[in-house]
């Protein structure tokens, strides 16, 4: 599996251009990330966050309910997020964001405007199911 990232080049010939560089990881390294399906059960505005965000409570079945902060306010309403299944990394370290502890990292990709689009399953999956 290959992970891509962009590296800023700072030489005189290609000043301010980006070049793709691949880092090769093994399947074992990839699967060290505990990526699972959860269902959003509660959403609140997060006015203390530096950037517009929601507080999310996500049910992972037998693994319990975990909380996360997500900067997804530009594309999603609180009402439409309730009941939505999402993918999240459960073995990321918790982060204190203002007065809220974010326990999991909800996965998404950025569109051309920098807005986060959630990664969601096409069909319902059992809560707590691990990415395979």
Secondary structure, 3 states (H helix, E strand, C coil): CEEEEEEECCCCCCCCCEEEEEEECCHHHHCCCCEEEEEEEEEEECCCCCCCCEEEEEECHHHCEEEEEECCCCCCCHHHHCCCEEEEECCCCCEEECCEEECCEECEEECCCCCEEECCCCCCCCCCCECC
